[in-house]
Amino acid sequence: MNTVVLMELNVTVPPILEEVIGYTGREKFVVFYWTSFGDEVMFDDGRYSGTGEWDGFLTFVRHPAIVPALRPYHLGDSDTEAKHALVLDREARKLFVAPIAQACRFLQEQWPHALDEEPLTITAEEMMQSVMDALNVENWQEVSTVTDTEEIIHHMEAHYALVQEMTTWLDERR
């Protein structure tokens, strides 16, 4: 197996970085990078991945306290795919960078037991039943536009406050 080399960045990691970027998992290591496909920030912990909060990511990587450490690396932008990814050690509060393929391999290696597990198999009938259950209109909740709008506004305001909190935190450590 090839050894994965992570380059530690000489930056102070905000205590809420992963939350600001939109990662809500609990794994020790998580990777962040930008993808031009969909023009989004991505997170990945080796098992679960998704799109994050683009403004939180850009606020962090463009902050004057962070930019010098990231200059040699390309984390992606609207026109080109990332060549590198940020790897956050959530326990040690350290940030590393590695080429995307190595970062993904590193994440997979934190799950060695997964290779020993039997793959989950279901029959075609079980799969069809799962789909039918999910599509069952009786299981859907009626959505109130007012409640949803209020929830969306509340979420946006809370996220904006987190981004501001991180920015203030970084400014104080410059």
C-alpha positions as CSV (number, residue, x, y, z in Angstrom):
1,M,0.0,0.0,0.0
2,N,1.3,3.4,-0.9
3,T,2.0,5.8,1.9
4,V,-0.1,9.0,1.9
5,V,1.8,12.2,2.6
6,L,-0.2,15.0,4.2
7,M,1.5,18.4,4.4
8,E,0.7,20.1,7.6
9,L,-0.3,23.8,7.2
10,N,1.0,26.3,9.6
11,V,-2.4,27.8,10.4
12,T,-4.5,28.1,13.5
13,V,-7.7,26.1,12.9
14,P,-11.0,27.8,14.0
15,P,-12.9,25.6,16.5
16,I,-16.0,25.9,14.3
17,L,-14.4,25.4,10.9
18,E,-16.2,22.2,9.9
19,E,-19.5,23.6,11.1
20,V,-19.0,26.8,9.1
21,I,-18.3,24.7,6.0
22,G,-21.3,22.5,6.6
23,Y,-19.9,19.2,7.8
24,T,-22.0,17.8,10.6
25,G,-20.5,14.3,10.9
26,R,-18.4,13.1,13.8
27,E,-15.4,11.5,12.1
28,K,-11.8,12.4,13.1
29,F,-10.8,13.3,9.6
30,V,-12.7,15.2,7.0
31,V,-11.6,16.6,3.6
32,F,-12.8,19.9,2.0
33,Y,-12.3,21.0,-1.6
34,W,-14.1,23.0,-4.3
35,T,-15.6,21.3,-7.4
36,S,-16.3,23.2,-10.6
37,F,-19.1,20.6,-11.2
38,G,-21.9,22.4,-9.6
39,D,-19.6,25.1,-8.4
40,E,-19.7,23.9,-4.8
41,V,-17.5,23.1,-1.8
42,M,-17.4,19.4,-1.0
43,F,-16.8,17.5,2.2
44,D,-15.9,13.9,2.6
45,D,-15.0,11.8,5.6
46,G,-14.4,8.6,3.7
47,R,-17.9,7.2,4.2
48,Y,-20.1,10.2,3.7
49,S,-19.7,13.1,1.4
50,G,-21.8,16.0,0.2
51,T,-21.9,19.6,-0.6
52,G,-21.1,22.2,2.1
53,E,-21.6,25.9,2.7
54,W,-19.7,27.6,-0.1
55,D,-19.5,31.0,1.7
56,G,-18.0,29.5,4.8
57,F,-15.3,27.7,2.8
58,L,-14.4,30.8,0.7
59,T,-14.4,33.0,3.8
60,F,-11.9,30.7,5.4
61,V,-9.5,30.0,2.4
62,R,-9.6,33.7,1.4
63,H,-8.9,35.1,4.9
64,P,-5.6,37.0,5.1
65,A,-4.4,34.7,8.0
66,I,-4.9,31.6,5.8
67,V,-4.0,32.7,2.2
68,P,-0.2,32.6,2.6
69,A,-0.3,28.9,3.7
70,L,-2.5,28.0,0.8
71,R,-0.7,29.8,-2.0
72,P,1.2,26.8,-3.3
73,Y,-2.0,24.7,-3.6
74,H,-5.0,24.6,-5.8
75,L,-8.3,23.8,-3.9
76,G,-10.4,24.3,-7.0
77,D,-12.5,27.2,-8.3
78,S,-15.5,27.8,-10.5
79,D,-13.6,27.0,-13.7
80,T,-11.2,24.2,-12.7
81,E,-11.3,21.1,-10.5
82,A,-9.3,21.0,-7.3
83,K,-5.9,19.5,-7.4
84,H,-5.5,19.6,-3.7
85,A,-7.8,19.1,-0.7
86,L,-7.7,20.3,2.9
87,V,-7.7,17.5,5.5
88,L,-8.9,18.5,8.9
89,D,-7.9,16.5,12.0
90,R,-10.9,17.4,14.1
91,E,-9.4,16.1,17.3
92,A,-6.0,17.7,17.1
93,R,-7.4,20.8,15.4
94,K,-4.7,20.6,12.7
95,L,-5.1,21.2,9.0
96,F,-3.2,19.4,6.3
97,V,-3.2,19.5,2.5
98,A,-2.7,16.7,0.0
99,P,-3.5,16.0,-3.7
100,I,-7.1,15.0,-4.0
101,A,-6.4,11.3,-4.8
102,Q,-4.1,10.9,-1.8
103,A,-6.5,12.7,0.5
104,C,-9.3,10.3,-0.6
105,R,-7.0,7.3,-0.1
106,F,-6.1,8.6,3.3
107,L,-9.8,8.8,4.3
108,Q,-10.4,5.3,3.0
109,E,-7.5,4.0,5.1
110,Q,-9.2,5.2,8.3
111,W,-11.9,2.6,7.6
112,P,-9.9,-0.6,7.4
113,H,-12.7,-2.7,8.9
114,A,-15.0,-1.8,6.1
115,L,-12.9,-4.0,3.8
116,D,-13.7,-7.0,5.9
117,E,-17.4,-6.5,6.0
118,E,-19.7,-8.5,3.7
119,P,-21.4,-6.2,1.1
120,L,-25.1,-5.5,1.8
121,T,-27.2,-7.4,-0.7
122,I,-30.9,-7.1,-1.3
123,T,-33.2,-8.7,-3.8
124,A,-34.9,-6.8,-6.6
125,E,-38.2,-7.2,-4.8
126,E,-36.7,-5.7,-1.5
127,M,-35.3,-2.8,-3.5
128,M,-38.7,-2.2,-5.3
129,Q,-40.5,-2.3,-1.9
130,S,-38.1,0.3,-0.5
131,V,-38.7,2.6,-3.4
132,M,-42.5,2.1,-3.2
133,D,-42.4,2.8,0.6
134,A,-40.4,6.0,0.0
135,L,-42.9,7.2,-2.7
136,N,-45.9,6.4,-0.6
137,V,-47.8,9.7,-0.5
138,E,-49.2,8.8,2.9
139,N,-45.7,9.0,4.4
140,W,-45.1,12.5,3.0
141,Q,-45.5,15.4,5.4
142,E,-47.6,18.4,4.3
143,V,-45.3,21.4,4.1
144,S,-46.3,24.8,5.4
145,T,-44.7,27.5,3.3
146,V,-44.7,30.0,6.2
147,T,-42.9,27.5,8.5
148,D,-40.5,26.5,5.8
149,T,-39.6,30.1,4.9
150,E,-39.1,31.0,8.6
151,E,-36.9,27.9,9.1
152,I,-34.9,28.8,6.0
153,I,-34.4,32.4,7.2
154,H,-33.4,31.2,10.7
155,H,-30.9,28.7,9.2
156,M,-29.4,31.4,7.0
157,E,-29.1,33.9,9.8
158,A,-27.5,31.2,12.1
159,H,-25.1,30.3,9.4
160,Y,-24.2,33.9,8.7
161,A,-23.5,34.4,12.4
162,L,-21.2,31.4,12.4
163,V,-19.2,32.8,9.4
164,Q,-18.9,36.1,11.2
165,E,-17.8,34.3,14.4
166,M,-15.1,32.5,12.5
167,T,-14.0,35.6,10.7
168,T,-13.7,37.5,14.0
169,W,-11.8,34.5,15.5
170,L,-9.3,34.5,12.7
171,D,-8.9,38.3,12.8
172,E,-8.0,38.2,16.4
173,R,-5.2,35.7,15.7
174,R,-3.6,37.5,12.8
